[in-house]
Every structure is written in C-alpha cells, then in structure tokens.
Amino acid sequence: MNARENKLFMKKYQPFIKWVGGKRGLLKQLLEIFPKEFNNYHEPFLGGGAVFFELYSKGLLKNKKIYLSDINSELINTYNVVKKYPHKLINNLENFKEKHNKEFYYKTREIDRKKEFNNLTKIQRATRFIYLNKTCFNGLYRVNKKRQFNTPIGSYKNPNIADKDVILSASKALENAIISDKPFNEVINNTTRNDLVYFDPPYYPLNVTSSFTAYNENAFLDNKQEELFKIFEELHKQECFVLHSNSDTEFIHNLYIKYQQHAILMANRNINSDITKRQKIKELLIRSFKDE
Ligand SMILES: C[S@@+](CC[C@H](N)C(=O)[O-])C[C@H]1O[C@@H](n2cnc3c(N)ncnc32)[C@H](O)[C@@H]1O
C-alpha cells in the first residue's frame, strides 16, 4: 500500500453516527498526548466513539482487549448490532432511506410511545436509532422524562441514512470489542496495570444556572464529576494511563490540580459565521502520567 492508499484505508474507520461532544475535529491534538504503548483499552463514555475508531485506524489496538461502554442502552444495542449483523442492518436502513419523509420520521420517532416498541428486535431498534440519528435535528439524542425520543426532524436534503462502507468498516473495527451498557464507575472491574482509559464525560457546564440544574436530568455536575475523579485516582494508583477530556472551567481545573492539564483548542462554529472572526474555544485534556 502506498502512502495515499494507506491514508484512504485508514480514514475508513470512523463513527457511524453523529454525537454531541464528538471528538472528530480534535483527534490530532488529543492523540499527541496519548501514550503510544499500553496494554488494553477502555472507553466508558463511548458516544460516537471517535477516539476508539482513530486508535483502531492507527493500528494502536492490535492484539489488545477493547472495552467500550456507555450508559445509553439504545446506543450500545446499536453498536452490538453493527458488530454482529451489519448486512441486515444496512438492508433495513436502505429500506428506511426509500421511505424517508417527514411523516415517516415522526411515525418512527413515536414508536417508543407504544407497546410495540418492546416487541422490536435488536436489529429493528438499531435501524430506528441510526435512522433517527441521521435525520433528526443535529443528530441530537434527546429523550423526555419517560425516556421517549423527542428531537424534531432536521432539515437535511439528502441524509446519508445507509452508509454501507462506514458501517461495514465499523463492524470490522468492533469485531473483538467487548461492548456493554453500564455506568462509567464499572470500568474499574476490568482494568489492570498499563491499561489505557479514556474518559469523555458530559462536560461540566461553563455556566451552572439554577434552570440548567433543574431541567437537565443528564447534567453531569459536581457530585458526578467528583465520583469520576475518585475513579481517575484509583486507576492512577493501579498504574493505568488515564486521560480525561472536560471543559476548561475553574471547577475541573481545581479538582485535577495535581495532574497535568493540556489545552485543546477547537474552532467555535457557532459564534461567528465569518471564518476569520471565529474564536477558538479551549477545553482540557487531563492525564495521570508523565511523558514517556
Ligand atoms: C461527550 S459524550 C462522548 C462523546 C464521544 N467521545 C464521541 O466522540 O462521540 C458523553 C457520553 O457519556 C454517556 N454517559 C452519560 N452519563 C454516563 C454515565 N454515568 N456512565 C456512562 N456513560 C455515561 C452519554 O450517554 C454520552 O454518550
């Protein structure tokens, strides 16, 4: 393989969904700080899995045990279906692609308000999950208090609902991964010395307002961040390589004061439509280990 082919080949392993907080634009900066040699890999806030797919593409996960998890059981079901039944999933998605319109979107969205949701197979649930992810507003996964999906339809002209190549290559990358739905603190049950653990939790908010706290049941505030900090420290004691992305806030900065904190810069697309006036937003990558 020449360098260009190699680059194209490497690019193939990538997330098969959009995910809020996805790390795709930051991979180069992040990976510079990751260790190049480690034992097994753990990613307990998996989301779209951008970091996992990048490490896999670079061959850094060869012959290692890979533990991927997230608390979102619909998301994890989808990963397991991509891993085990990619062809059936692609067929279903092609079918959904043909039917896609506003009415079909809302009909599909409403299924989790009906009894029939419990009768769907794992493959049907994964099809619905990817279809909604590709066609909803900004790929935003949002559920109400009854855990019913409630993101409105997005305004895409031609959404890529059945992305065959990406799903097949993701399936290959996931072939040997152990994928489970569980809370992050269970990561510690499978870690051993020299393992690499990457934490990418929901970020500590830049402004904690009372309305934010009251209405955002998914908020990952002081208590949860402190619980995560304890796990970070335990893993450090176990001599794992621990990395943790979070917001550049006083709370996070102070919590991890004794650890090395790297600034990661990202373009903020929302602030200004004029590229030259866009500001860079800073976030943190905290690590438990010193330079190799
Ligand atoms: C910022 S996203 C991860 C983004 C991901 N790195 C990517 O590139 O797409 C945070 C993830 O944490 C998950 N999550 C939230 N609370 C959790 C918990 N207590 N345990 C495990 N996962 C959790 C959410 O479901 C979400 O997928």
The ligand as an ORCA input file, in Angstrom:
! r2SCAN-3c Opt
* xyz 0 1
  C     -19.473     13.684     25.483
  S     -20.302     12.195     25.119
  C     -18.993     11.236     24.499
  C     -18.593     11.667     23.119
  C     -17.673     10.675     22.408
  N     -16.332     10.708     22.935
  C     -17.645     10.917     20.913
  O     -16.577     11.134     20.318
  O     -18.731     10.892     20.314
  C     -20.695     11.564     26.684
  C     -21.315     10.168     26.731
  O     -21.416      9.792     28.115
  C     -22.559      8.967     28.294
  N     -22.874      8.977     29.738
  C     -23.511      9.920     30.466
  N     -23.559      9.565     31.775
  C     -22.909      8.374     31.872
  C     -22.597      7.501     32.954
  N     -22.975      7.779     34.203
  N     -21.909      6.368     32.697
  C     -21.517      6.062     31.434
  N     -21.795      6.851     30.362
  C     -22.468      7.993     30.573
  C     -23.607      9.585     27.394
  O     -24.593      8.633     27.041
  C     -22.733     10.052     26.190
  O     -22.751      9.100     25.153
*
